[in-house]
Amino acid sequence: MCYRRRKTQEIIEELQLNDGCLKEIKDFLYSLEYLDGVRSGHIQPEDMVLMLSLNGAQLYAHKVSDCWIYIWIIFDIDPEF
């Protein structure tokens, strides 16, 4: 559960070494929104960061039916596991 904290520190160090530039943006942890949240203190090292993604579709053209799928993404767990 320390992946996000460790990765955030690596990203901040890379930004400091490269005049605020990143070589590549790999995932959400590299985003400006996330990094601004960390810098402003809204996201603390001990916080858990979750993302919810939703998508829906109507199954039949002339029926009142739909299907929704959702996924929770926990950014504190290493994606290699």
C-alpha positions as CSV (number, residue, x, y, z in Angstrom):
1,M,0.0,0.0,0.0
2,C,3.0,2.3,-0.3
3,Y,3.3,2.3,-4.1
4,R,1.7,5.8,-4.6
5,R,3.8,7.4,-1.9
6,R,7.0,5.9,-3.2
7,K,6.2,6.7,-6.9
8,T,5.1,10.3,-6.0
9,Q,8.5,10.9,-4.3
10,E,10.3,9.6,-7.4
11,I,8.3,11.9,-9.7
12,I,8.9,14.9,-7.5
13,E,12.7,14.2,-7.5
14,E,12.6,13.8,-11.3
15,L,10.9,17.2,-11.6
16,Q,13.4,18.8,-9.3
17,L,16.4,17.4,-11.3
18,N,15.0,18.3,-14.7
19,D,13.7,21.9,-14.2
20,G,10.1,20.8,-13.8
21,C,10.0,18.5,-16.8
22,L,9.3,14.8,-17.0
23,K,10.7,12.5,-19.6
24,E,7.4,10.7,-20.1
25,I,4.0,10.6,-18.5
26,K,3.2,7.0,-17.6
27,D,0.0,7.1,-15.7
28,F,-2.4,9.1,-13.5
29,L,0.4,9.8,-10.8
30,Y,2.2,11.9,-13.4
31,S,-0.8,14.1,-14.1
32,L,-0.9,17.8,-13.2
33,E,-4.1,17.4,-11.3
34,Y,-2.7,14.8,-9.0
35,L,0.7,16.5,-8.5
36,D,-1.1,19.8,-7.8
37,G,-3.2,18.1,-5.2
38,V,0.0,16.7,-3.6
39,R,1.8,20.1,-3.7
40,S,-1.2,22.0,-2.2
41,G,-1.5,19.5,0.6
42,H,-5.0,18.2,-0.4
43,I,-3.5,14.7,-0.9
44,Q,-1.3,13.6,2.0
45,P,1.3,10.8,2.0
46,E,-0.9,8.7,4.4
47,D,-4.1,9.2,2.2
48,M,-5.5,6.5,0.0
49,V,-6.3,7.6,-3.6
50,L,-9.1,5.9,-5.4
51,M,-10.6,6.5,-8.9
52,L,-14.0,5.4,-10.0
53,S,-14.7,4.9,-13.7
54,L,-18.2,4.4,-15.0
55,N,-19.6,3.5,-18.4
56,G,-23.1,2.6,-19.6
57,A,-24.8,1.4,-22.7
58,Q,-28.4,0.8,-23.8
59,L,-28.7,-2.9,-24.6
60,Y,-31.7,-2.8,-27.1
61,A,-32.7,0.0,-29.4
62,H,-36.5,-0.1,-28.6
63,K,-36.5,-1.3,-25.0
64,V,-36.0,0.5,-21.8
65,S,-32.9,-1.3,-20.6
66,D,-29.3,-0.4,-19.9
67,C,-26.2,-1.8,-18.5
68,W,-23.6,-0.1,-16.4
69,I,-20.1,-1.2,-15.7
70,Y,-17.7,0.4,-13.2
71,I,-14.2,-0.1,-11.9
72,W,-12.5,1.1,-8.8
73,I,-8.8,1.8,-9.2
74,I,-6.6,1.9,-6.0
75,F,-3.5,3.9,-6.8
76,D,-1.7,2.9,-3.6
77,I,-1.2,-0.7,-4.7
78,D,1.6,-1.5,-7.1
79,P,0.2,-2.5,-10.5
80,E,2.8,-5.3,-10.8
81,F,0.8,-7.3,-8.1
